Amino acid sequence: MSLHKIAYVLLLIGGLNWLLVGGFHWSLGLLFGGDMAMASRVIYVLVGLSALYELFSHKGRCKECAM
């Protein structure tokens, strides 16, 4: 699996998490022991790094944006 696909999946997870937080005041981090649990923090950092990766590399990879 390419780094782009991994970043994309993590961004989807992050987006769905924000939907849950905004709509239902519930976070996926609660499944991993709460927002301050190490597992939740690692996931949040990975989602953030994925966003940065996509921010700086997306235009060169996306067929729609490259036009």
mmCIF file of the N, C-alpha and C atoms, coordinates in Angstrom:
data_MODEL
# 
_entry.id   MODEL 
# 
loop_
_atom_site.group_PDB 
_atom_site.id 
_atom_site.type_symbol 
_atom_site.label_atom_id 
_atom_site.label_alt_id 
_atom_site.label_comp_id 
_atom_site.label_asym_id 
_atom_site.label_entity_id 
_atom_site.label_seq_id 
_atom_site.pdbx_PDB_ins_code 
_atom_site.Cartn_x 
_atom_site.Cartn_y 
_atom_site.Cartn_z 
_atom_site.occupancy 
_atom_site.B_iso_or_equiv 
_atom_site.pdbx_formal_charge 
_atom_site.auth_seq_id 
_atom_site.auth_comp_id 
_atom_site.auth_asym_id 
_atom_site.auth_atom_id 
_atom_site.pdbx_PDB_model_num 
ATOM 1   N N  . MET A 1 1  ? 0.859   -1.182 0.000   1.00 0.00 ? 1  MET A N  1 
ATOM 2   C CA . MET A 1 1  ? 0.000   0.000  0.000   1.00 0.00 ? 1  MET A CA 1 
ATOM 3   C C  . MET A 1 1  ? 0.897   1.234  0.000   1.00 0.00 ? 1  MET A C  1 
ATOM 4   N N  . SER A 1 2  ? 0.574   2.204  -0.842  1.00 0.00 ? 2  SER A N  1 
ATOM 5   C CA . SER A 1 2  ? 1.403   3.398  -0.957  1.00 0.00 ? 2  SER A CA 1 
ATOM 6   C C  . SER A 1 2  ? 1.145   4.357  0.207   1.00 0.00 ? 2  SER A C  1 
ATOM 7   N N  . LEU A 1 3  ? 2.120   5.231  0.428   1.00 0.00 ? 3  LEU A N  1 
ATOM 8   C CA . LEU A 1 3  ? 2.002   6.232  1.485   1.00 0.00 ? 3  LEU A CA 1 
ATOM 9   C C  . LEU A 1 3  ? 0.793   7.131  1.233   1.00 0.00 ? 3  LEU A C  1 
ATOM 10  N N  . HIS A 1 4  ? 0.512   7.418  -0.020  1.00 0.00 ? 4  HIS A N  1 
ATOM 11  C CA . HIS A 1 4  ? -0.641  8.253  -0.372  1.00 0.00 ? 4  HIS A CA 1 
ATOM 12  C C  . HIS A 1 4  ? -1.950  7.586  0.081   1.00 0.00 ? 4  HIS A C  1 
ATOM 13  N N  . LYS A 1 5  ? -2.093  6.297  -0.132  1.00 0.00 ? 5  LYS A N  1 
ATOM 14  C CA . LYS A 1 5  ? -3.319  5.591  0.262   1.00 0.00 ? 5  LYS A CA 1 
ATOM 15  C C  . LYS A 1 5  ? -3.465  5.536  1.780   1.00 0.00 ? 5  LYS A C  1 
ATOM 16  N N  . ILE A 1 6  ? -2.355  5.319  2.470   1.00 0.00 ? 6  ILE A N  1 
ATOM 17  C CA . ILE A 1 6  ? -2.387  5.300  3.939   1.00 0.00 ? 6  ILE A CA 1 
ATOM 18  C C  . ILE A 1 6  ? -2.807  6.660  4.472   1.00 0.00 ? 6  ILE A C  1 
ATOM 19  N N  . ALA A 1 7  ? -2.212  7.725  3.913   1.00 0.00 ? 7  ALA A N  1 
ATOM 20  C CA . ALA A 1 7  ? -2.561  9.080  4.335   1.00 0.00 ? 7  ALA A CA 1 
ATOM 21  C C  . ALA A 1 7  ? -4.033  9.365  4.054   1.00 0.00 ? 7  ALA A C  1 
ATOM 22  N N  . TYR A 1 8  ? -4.517  8.916  2.914   1.00 0.00 ? 8  TYR A N  1 
ATOM 23  C CA . TYR A 1 8  ? -5.918  9.130  2.552   1.00 0.00 ? 8  TYR A CA 1 
ATOM 24  C C  . TYR A 1 8  ? -6.854  8.449  3.553   1.00 0.00 ? 8  TYR A C  1 
ATOM 25  N N  . VAL A 1 9  ? -6.571  7.219  3.905   1.00 0.00 ? 9  VAL A N  1 
ATOM 26  C CA . VAL A 1 9  ? -7.404  6.484  4.865   1.00 0.00 ? 9  VAL A CA 1 
ATOM 27  C C  . VAL A 1 9  ? -7.380  7.176  6.232   1.00 0.00 ? 9  VAL A C  1 
ATOM 28  N N  . LEU A 1 10 ? -6.191  7.611  6.661   1.00 0.00 ? 10 LEU A N  1 
ATOM 29  C CA . LEU A 1 10 ? -6.099  8.307  7.944   1.00 0.00 ? 10 LEU A CA 1 
ATOM 30  C C  . LEU A 1 10 ? -6.860  9.630  7.916   1.00 0.00 ? 10 LEU A C  1 
ATOM 31  N N  . LEU A 1 11 ? -6.836  10.320 6.790   1.00 0.00 ? 11 LEU A N  1 
ATOM 32  C CA . LEU A 1 11 ? -7.609  11.560 6.677   1.00 0.00 ? 11 LEU A CA 1 
ATOM 33  C C  . LEU A 1 11 ? -9.107  11.293 6.717   1.00 0.00 ? 11 LEU A C  1 
ATOM 34  N N  . LEU A 1 12 ? -9.545  10.189 6.134   1.00 0.00 ? 12 LEU A N  1 
ATOM 35  C CA . LEU A 1 12 ? -10.960 9.817  6.232   1.00 0.00 ? 12 LEU A CA 1 
ATOM 36  C C  . LEU A 1 12 ? -11.353 9.545  7.678   1.00 0.00 ? 12 LEU A C  1 
ATOM 37  N N  . ILE A 1 13 ? -10.498 8.833  8.392   1.00 0.00 ? 13 ILE A N  1 
ATOM 38  C CA . ILE A 1 13 ? -10.762 8.551  9.806   1.00 0.00 ? 13 ILE A CA 1 
ATOM 39  C C  . ILE A 1 13 ? -10.841 9.853  10.595  1.00 0.00 ? 13 ILE A C  1 
ATOM 40  N N  . GLY A 1 14 ? -9.895  10.763 10.321  1.00 0.00 ? 14 GLY A N  1 
ATOM 41  C CA . GLY A 1 14 ? -9.907  12.056 11.005  1.00 0.00 ? 14 GLY A CA 1 
ATOM 42  C C  . GLY A 1 14 ? -11.149 12.870 10.688  1.00 0.00 ? 14 GLY A C  1 
ATOM 43  N N  . GLY A 1 15 ? -11.560 12.860 9.421   1.00 0.00 ? 15 GLY A N  1 
ATOM 44  C CA . GLY A 1 15 ? -12.762 13.593 9.038   1.00 0.00 ? 15 GLY A CA 1 
ATOM 45  C C  . GLY A 1 15 ? -14.018 13.028 9.680   1.00 0.00 ? 15 GLY A C  1 
ATOM 46  N N  . LEU A 1 16 ? -14.104 11.715 9.727   1.00 0.00 ? 16 LEU A N  1 
ATOM 47  C CA . LEU A 1 16 ? -15.259 11.085 10.379  1.00 0.00 ? 16 LEU A CA 1 
ATOM 48  C C  . LEU A 1 16 ? -15.260 11.370 11.873  1.00 0.00 ? 16 LEU A C  1 
ATOM 49  N N  . ASN A 1 17 ? -14.073 11.414 12.467  1.00 0.00 ? 17 ASN A N  1 
ATOM 50  C CA . ASN A 1 17 ? -13.985 11.735 13.889  1.00 0.00 ? 17 ASN A CA 1 
ATOM 51  C C  . ASN A 1 17 ? -14.502 13.151 14.152  1.00 0.00 ? 17 ASN A C  1 
ATOM 52  N N  . TRP A 1 18 ? -14.127 14.110 13.300  1.00 0.00 ? 18 TRP A N  1 
ATOM 53  C CA . TRP A 1 18 ? -14.617 15.481 13.477  1.00 0.00 ? 18 TRP A CA 1 
ATOM 54  C C  . TRP A 1 18 ? -16.128 15.554 13.270  1.00 0.00 ? 18 TRP A C  1 
ATOM 55  N N  . LEU A 1 19 ? -16.658 14.761 12.365  1.00 0.00 ? 19 LEU A N  1 
ATOM 56  C CA . LEU A 1 19 ? -18.106 14.694 12.188  1.00 0.00 ? 19 LEU A CA 1 
ATOM 57  C C  . LEU A 1 19 ? -18.780 14.217 13.469  1.00 0.00 ? 19 LEU A C  1 
ATOM 58  N N  . LEU A 1 20 ? -18.220 13.179 14.075  1.00 0.00 ? 20 LEU A N  1 
ATOM 59  C CA . LEU A 1 20 ? -18.782 12.661 15.326  1.00 0.00 ? 20 LEU A CA 1 
ATOM 60  C C  . LEU A 1 20 ? -18.669 13.681 16.459  1.00 0.00 ? 20 LEU A C  1 
ATOM 61  N N  . VAL A 1 21 ? -17.536 14.374 16.526  1.00 0.00 ? 21 VAL A N  1 
ATOM 62  C CA . VAL A 1 21 ? -17.347 15.384 17.581  1.00 0.00 ? 21 VAL A CA 1 
ATOM 63  C C  . VAL A 1 21 ? -18.336 16.530 17.391  1.00 0.00 ? 21 VAL A C  1 
ATOM 64  N N  . GLY A 1 22 ? -18.436 17.026 16.155  1.00 0.00 ? 22 GLY A N  1 
ATOM 65  C CA . GLY A 1 22 ? -19.326 18.155 15.897  1.00 0.00 ? 22 GLY A CA 1 
ATOM 66  C C  . GLY A 1 22 ? -20.797 17.809 15.987  1.00 0.00 ? 22 GLY A C  1 
ATOM 67  N N  . GLY A 1 23 ? -21.164 16.641 15.532  1.00 0.00 ? 23 GLY A N  1 
ATOM 68  C CA . GLY A 1 23 ? -22.570 16.274 15.503  1.00 0.00 ? 23 GLY A CA 1 
ATOM 69  C C  . GLY A 1 23 ? -23.092 15.620 16.764  1.00 0.00 ? 23 GLY A C  1 
ATOM 70  N N  . PHE A 1 24 ? -22.228 14.868 17.430  1.00 0.00 ? 24 PHE A N  1 
ATOM 71  C CA . PHE A 1 24 ? -22.717 14.058 18.552  1.00 0.00 ? 24 PHE A CA 1 
ATOM 72  C C  . PHE A 1 24 ? -21.905 14.213 19.839  1.00 0.00 ? 24 PHE A C  1 
ATOM 73  N N  . HIS A 1 25 ? -20.904 15.115 19.834  1.00 0.00 ? 25 HIS A N  1 
ATOM 74  C CA . HIS A 1 25 ? -20.040 15.327 21.006  1.00 0.00 ? 25 HIS A CA 1 
ATOM 75  C C  . HIS A 1 25 ? -19.406 14.018 21.472  1.00 0.00 ? 25 HIS A C  1 
ATOM 76  N N  . TRP A 1 26 ? -18.982 13.201 20.514  1.00 0.00 ? 26 TRP A N  1 
ATOM 77  C CA . TRP A 1 26 ? -18.366 11.905 20.813  1.00 0.00 ? 26 TRP A CA 1 
ATOM 78  C C  . TRP A 1 26 ? -17.150 11.728 19.911  1.00 0.00 ? 26 TRP A C  1 
ATOM 79  N N  . SER A 1 27 ? -16.048 11.257 20.469  1.00 0.00 ? 27 SER A N  1 
ATOM 80  C CA . SER A 1 27 ? -14.803 11.125 19.718  1.00 0.00 ? 27 SER A CA 1 
ATOM 81  C C  . SER A 1 27 ? -14.394 9.662  19.597  1.00 0.00 ? 27 SER A C  1 
ATOM 82  N N  . LEU A 1 28 ? -13.798 9.311  18.453  1.00 0.00 ? 28 LEU A N  1 
ATOM 83  C CA . LEU A 1 28 ? -13.275 7.952  18.291  1.00 0.00 ? 28 LEU A CA 1 
ATOM 84  C C  . LEU A 1 28 ? -12.170 7.649  19.297  1.00 0.00 ? 28 LEU A C  1 
ATOM 85  N N  . GLY A 1 29 ? -11.522 8.684  19.809  1.00 0.00 ? 29 GLY A N  1 
ATOM 86  C CA . GLY A 1 29 ? -10.471 8.496  20.813  1.00 0.00 ? 29 GLY A CA 1 
ATOM 87  C C  . GLY A 1 29 ? -10.972 7.813  22.072  1.00 0.00 ? 29 GLY A C  1 
ATOM 88  N N  . LEU A 1 30 ? -12.264 7.914  22.323  1.00 0.00 ? 30 LEU A N  1 
ATOM 89  C CA . LEU A 1 30 ? -12.838 7.254  23.505  1.00 0.00 ? 30 LEU A CA 1 
ATOM 90  C C  . LEU A 1 30 ? -12.732 5.737  23.407  1.00 0.00 ? 30 LEU A C  1 
ATOM 91  N N  . LEU A 1 31 ? -12.709 5.212  22.187  1.00 0.00 ? 31 LEU A N  1 
ATOM 92  C CA . LEU A 1 31 ? -12.578 3.759  22.006  1.00 0.00 ? 31 LEU A CA 1 
ATOM 93  C C  . LEU A 1 31 ? -11.191 3.262  22.417  1.00 0.00 ? 31 LEU A C  1 
ATOM 94  N N  . PHE A 1 32 ? -10.218 4.154  22.413  1.00 0.00 ? 32 PHE A N  1 
ATOM 95  C CA . PHE A 1 32 ? -8.835  3.773  22.701  1.00 0.00 ? 32 PHE A CA 1 
ATOM 96  C C  . PHE A 1 32 ? -8.379  4.262  24.062  1.00 0.00 ? 32 PHE A C  1 
ATOM 97  N N  . GLY A 1 33 ? -9.304  4.511  24.954  1.00 0.00 ? 33 GLY A N  1 
ATOM 98  C CA . GLY A 1 33 ? -8.951  4.884  26.320  1.00 0.00 ? 33 GLY A CA 1 
ATOM 99  C C  . GLY A 1 33 ? -9.081  6.357  26.634  1.00 0.00 ? 33 GLY A C  1 
ATOM 100 N N  . GLY A 1 34 ? -9.685  7.120  25.775  1.00 0.00 ? 34 GLY A N  1 
ATOM 101 C CA . GLY A 1 34 ? -9.857  8.546  26.005  1.00 0.00 ? 34 GLY A CA 1 
ATOM 102 C C  . GLY A 1 34 ? -8.908  9.374  25.166  1.00 0.00 ? 34 GLY A C  1 
ATOM 103 N N  . ASP A 1 35 ? -9.168  10.671 25.143  1.00 0.00 ? 35 ASP A N  1 
ATOM 104 C CA . ASP A 1 35 ? -8.388  11.567 24.286  1.00 0.00 ? 35 ASP A CA 1 
ATOM 105 C C  . ASP A 1 35 ? -6.932  11.690 24.705  1.00 0.00 ? 35 ASP A C  1 
ATOM 106 N N  . MET A 1 36 ? -6.618  11.465 25.945  1.00 0.00 ? 36 MET A N  1 
ATOM 107 C CA . MET A 1 36 ? -5.239  11.612 26.403  1.00 0.00 ? 36 MET A CA 1 
ATOM 108 C C  . MET A 1 36 ? -4.500  10.272 26.502  1.00 0.00 ? 36 MET A C  1 
ATOM 109 N N  . ALA A 1 37 ? -5.139  9.181  26.169  1.00 0.00 ? 37 ALA A N  1 
ATOM 110 C CA . ALA A 1 37 ? -4.466  7.875  26.178  1.00 0.00 ? 37 ALA A CA 1 
ATOM 111 C C  . ALA A 1 37 ? -3.419  7.845  25.068  1.00 0.00 ? 37 ALA A C  1 
ATOM 112 N N  . MET A 1 38 ? -2.354  7.107  25.283  1.00 0.00 ? 38 MET A N  1 
ATOM 113 C CA . MET A 1 38 ? -1.246  7.071  24.327  1.00 0.00 ? 38 MET A CA 1 
ATOM 114 C C  . MET A 1 38 ? -1.706  6.612  22.939  1.00 0.00 ? 38 MET A C  1 
ATOM 115 N N  . ALA A 1 39 ? -2.568  5.600  22.880  1.00 0.00 ? 39 ALA A N  1 
ATOM 116 C CA . ALA A 1 39 ? -3.043  5.097  21.588  1.00 0.00 ? 39 ALA A CA 1 
ATOM 117 C C  . ALA A 1 39 ? -3.808  6.190  20.835  1.00 0.00 ? 39 ALA A C  1 
ATOM 118 N N  . SER A 1 40 ? -4.664  6.921  21.519  1.00 0.00 ? 40 SER A N  1 
ATOM 119 C CA . SER A 1 40 ? -5.415  7.998  20.887  1.00 0.00 ? 40 SER A CA 1 
ATOM 120 C C  . SER A 1 40 ? -4.483  9.091  20.399  1.00 0.00 ? 40 SER A C  1 
ATOM 121 N N  . ARG A 1 41 ? -3.509  9.443  21.210  1.00 0.00 ? 41 ARG A N  1 
ATOM 122 C CA . ARG A 1 41 ? -2.572  10.501 20.829  1.00 0.00 ? 41 ARG A CA 1 
ATOM 123 C C  . ARG A 1 41 ? -1.756  10.100 19.606  1.00 0.00 ? 41 ARG A C  1 
ATOM 124 N N  . VAL A 1 42 ? -1.353  8.837  19.536  1.00 0.00 ? 42 VAL A N  1 
ATOM 125 C CA . VAL A 1 42 ? -0.598  8.354  18.374  1.00 0.00 ? 42 VAL A CA 1 
ATOM 126 C C  . VAL A 1 42 ? -1.466  8.450  17.120  1.00 0.00 ? 42 VAL A C  1 
ATOM 127 N N  . ILE A 1 43 ? -2.723  8.043  17.229  1.00 0.00 ? 43 ILE A N  1 
ATOM 128 C CA . ILE A 1 43 ? -3.635  8.117  16.080  1.00 0.00 ? 43 ILE A CA 1 
ATOM 129 C C  . ILE A 1 43 ? -3.830  9.567  15.656  1.00 0.00 ? 43 ILE A C  1 
ATOM 130 N N  . TYR A 1 44 ? -4.014  10.475 16.615  1.00 0.00 ? 44 TYR A N  1 
ATOM 131 C CA . TYR A 1 44 ? -4.199  11.888 16.276  1.00 0.00 ? 44 TYR A CA 1 
ATOM 132 C C  . TYR A 1 44 ? -2.954  12.454 15.586  1.00 0.00 ? 44 TYR A C  1 
ATOM 133 N N  . VAL A 1 45 ? -1.772  12.079 16.052  1.00 0.00 ? 45 VAL A N  1 
ATOM 134 C CA . VAL A 1 45 ? -0.531  12.548 15.427  1.00 0.00 ? 45 VAL A CA 1 
ATOM 135 C C  . VAL A 1 45 ? -0.419  11.989 14.010  1.00 0.00 ? 45 VAL A C  1 
ATOM 136 N N  . LEU A 1 46 ? -0.754  10.719 13.807  1.00 0.00 ? 46 LEU A N  1 
ATOM 137 C CA . LEU A 1 46 ? -0.703  10.125 12.470  1.00 0.00 ? 46 LEU A CA 1 
ATOM 138 C C  . LEU A 1 46 ? -1.681  10.807 11.519  1.00 0.00 ? 46 LEU A C  1 
ATOM 139 N N  . VAL A 1 47 ? -2.866  11.133 12.000  1.00 0.00 ? 47 VAL A N  1 
ATOM 140 C CA . VAL A 1 47 ? -3.842  11.843 11.170  1.00 0.00 ? 47 VAL A CA 1 
ATOM 141 C C  . VAL A 1 47 ? -3.309  13.225 10.805  1.00 0.00 ? 47 VAL A C  1 
ATOM 142 N N  . GLY A 1 48 ? -2.715  13.919 11.760  1.00 0.00 ? 48 GLY A N  1 
ATOM 143 C CA . GLY A 1 48 ? -2.140  15.237 11.489  1.00 0.00 ? 48 GLY A CA 1 
ATOM 144 C C  . GLY A 1 48 ? -0.988  15.179 10.503  1.00 0.00 ? 48 GLY A C  1 
ATOM 145 N N  . LEU A 1 49 ? -0.118  14.197 10.649  1.00 0.00 ? 49 LEU A N  1 
ATOM 146 C CA . LEU A 1 49 ? 0.992   14.032 9.707   1.00 0.00 ? 49 LEU A CA 1 
ATOM 147 C C  . LEU A 1 49 ? 0.478   13.680 8.318   1.00 0.00 ? 49 LEU A C  1 
ATOM 148 N N  . SER A 1 50 ? -0.589  12.899 8.256   1.00 0.00 ? 50 SER A N  1 
ATOM 149 C CA . SER A 1 50 ? -1.201  12.568 6.970   1.00 0.00 ? 50 SER A CA 1 
ATOM 150 C C  . SER A 1 50 ? -1.739  13.820 6.287   1.00 0.00 ? 50 SER A C  1 
ATOM 151 N N  . ALA A 1 51 ? -2.344  14.699 7.070   1.00 0.00 ? 51 ALA A N  1 
ATOM 152 C CA . ALA A 1 51 ? -2.858  15.945 6.505   1.00 0.00 ? 51 ALA A CA 1 
ATOM 153 C C  . ALA A 1 51 ? -1.719  16.787 5.937   1.00 0.00 ? 51 ALA A C  1 
ATOM 154 N N  . LEU A 1 52 ? -0.607  16.874 6.655   1.00 0.00 ? 52 LEU A N  1 
ATOM 155 C CA . LEU A 1 52 ? 0.541   17.619 6.151   1.00 0.00 ? 52 LEU A CA 1 
ATOM 156 C C  . LEU A 1 52 ? 1.102   16.983 4.889   1.00 0.00 ? 52 LEU A C  1 
ATOM 157 N N  . TYR A 1 53 ? 1.205   15.676 4.877   1.00 0.00 ? 53 TYR A N  1 
ATOM 158 C CA . TYR A 1 53 ? 1.717   14.965 3.701   1.00 0.00 ? 53 TYR A CA 1 
ATOM 159 C C  . TYR A 1 53 ? 0.842   15.247 2.488   1.00 0.00 ? 53 TYR A C  1 
ATOM 160 N N  . GLU A 1 54 ? -0.465  15.129 2.659   1.00 0.00 ? 54 GLU A N  1 
ATOM 161 C CA . GLU A 1 54 ? -1.383  15.377 1.553   1.00 0.00 ? 54 GLU A CA 1 
ATOM 162 C C  . GLU A 1 54 ? -1.370  16.842 1.136   1.00 0.00 ? 54 GLU A C  1 
ATOM 163 N N  . LEU A 1 55 ? -1.232  17.744 2.079   1.00 0.00 ? 55 LEU A N  1 
ATOM 164 C CA . LEU A 1 55 ? -1.185  19.165 1.772   1.00 0.00 ? 55 LEU A CA 1 
ATOM 165 C C  . LEU A 1 55 ? -0.037  19.490 0.824   1.00 0.00 ? 55 LEU A C  1 
ATOM 166 N N  . PHE A 1 56 ? 1.123   18.900 1.080   1.00 0.00 ? 56 PHE A N  1 
ATOM 167 C CA . PHE A 1 56 ? 2.303   19.229 0.289   1.00 0.00 ? 56 PHE A CA 1 
ATOM 168 C C  . PHE A 1 56 ? 2.506   18.328 -0.932  1.00 0.00 ? 56 PHE A C  1 
ATOM 169 N N  . SER A 1 57 ? 1.811   17.208 -1.016  1.00 0.00 ? 57 SER A N  1 
ATOM 170 C CA . SER A 1 57 ? 2.050   16.303 -2.143  1.00 0.00 ? 57 SER A CA 1 
ATOM 171 C C  . SER A 1 57 ? 0.822   16.039 -3.004  1.00 0.00 ? 57 SER A C  1 
ATOM 172 N N  . HIS A 1 58 ? -0.322  16.529 -2.621  1.00 0.00 ? 58 HIS A N  1 
ATOM 173 C CA . HIS A 1 58 ? -1.569  16.182 -3.285  1.00 0.00 ? 58 HIS A CA 1 
ATOM 174 C C  . HIS A 1 58 ? -1.630  16.658 -4.729  1.00 0.00 ? 58 HIS A C  1 
ATOM 175 N N  . LYS A 1 59 ? -1.266  17.887 -4.970  1.00 0.00 ? 59 LYS A N  1 
ATOM 176 C CA . LYS A 1 59 ? -1.447  18.469 -6.309  1.00 0.00 ? 59 LYS A CA 1 
ATOM 177 C C  . LYS A 1 59 ? -0.699  17.684 -7.374  1.00 0.00 ? 59 LYS A C  1 
ATOM 178 N N  . GLY A 1 60 ? 0.473   17.198 -7.064  1.00 0.00 ? 60 GLY A N  1 
ATOM 179 C CA . GLY A 1 60 ? 1.244   16.420 -8.032  1.00 0.00 ? 60 GLY A CA 1 
ATOM 180 C C  . GLY A 1 60 ? 0.682   15.034 -8.286  1.00 0.00 ? 60 GLY A C  1 
ATOM 181 N N  . ARG A 1 61 ? -0.132  14.504 -7.363  1.00 0.00 ? 61 ARG A N  1 
ATOM 182 C CA . ARG A 1 61 ? -0.674  13.154 -7.484  1.00 0.00 ? 61 ARG A CA 1 
ATOM 183 C C  . ARG A 1 61 ? -2.107  13.137 -7.997  1.00 0.00 ? 61 ARG A C  1 
ATOM 184 N N  . CYS A 1 62 ? -2.836  14.192 -7.772  1.00 0.00 ? 62 CYS A N  1 
ATOM 185 C CA . CYS A 1 62 ? -4.267  14.230 -8.098  1.00 0.00 ? 62 CYS A CA 1 
ATOM 186 C C  . CYS A 1 62 ? -4.460  14.604 -9.561  1.00 0.00 ? 62 CYS A C  1 
ATOM 187 N N  . LYS A 1 63 ? -5.196  13.773 -10.273 1.00 0.00 ? 63 LYS A N  1 
ATOM 188 C CA . LYS A 1 63 ? -5.453  14.022 -11.694 1.00 0.00 ? 63 LYS A CA 1 
ATOM 189 C C  . LYS A 1 63 ? -6.314  15.254 -11.908 1.00 0.00 ? 63 LYS A C  1 
ATOM 190 N N  . GLU A 1 64 ? -7.262  15.494 -11.001 1.00 0.00 ? 64 GLU A N  1 
ATOM 191 C CA . GLU A 1 64 ? -8.130  16.672 -11.133 1.00 0.00 ? 64 GLU A CA 1 
ATOM 192 C C  . GLU A 1 64 ? -7.371  17.962 -10.858 1.00 0.00 ? 64 GLU A C  1 
ATOM 193 N N  . CYS A 1 65 ? -6.525  17.948 -9.827  1.00 0.00 ? 65 CYS A N  1 
ATOM 194 C CA . CYS A 1 65 ? -5.796  19.160 -9.451  1.00 0.00 ? 65 CYS A CA 1 
ATOM 195 C C  . CYS A 1 65 ? -4.658  19.473 -10.416 1.00 0.00 ? 65 CYS A C  1 
ATOM 196 N N  . ALA A 1 66 ? -4.149  18.480 -11.108 1.00 0.00 ? 66 ALA A N  1 
ATOM 197 C CA . ALA A 1 66 ? -3.030  18.670 -12.006 1.00 0.00 ? 66 ALA A CA 1 
ATOM 198 C C  . ALA A 1 66 ? -3.432  19.378 -13.294 1.00 0.00 ? 66 ALA A C  1 
ATOM 199 N N  . MET A 1 67 ? -4.721  19.398 -13.610 1.00 0.00 ? 67 MET A N  1 
ATOM 200 C CA . MET A 1 67 ? -5.193  20.028 -14.847 1.00 0.00 ? 67 MET A CA 1 
ATOM 201 C C  . MET A 1 67 ? -5.088  21.531 -14.793 1.00 0.00 ? 67 MET A C  1 
# 
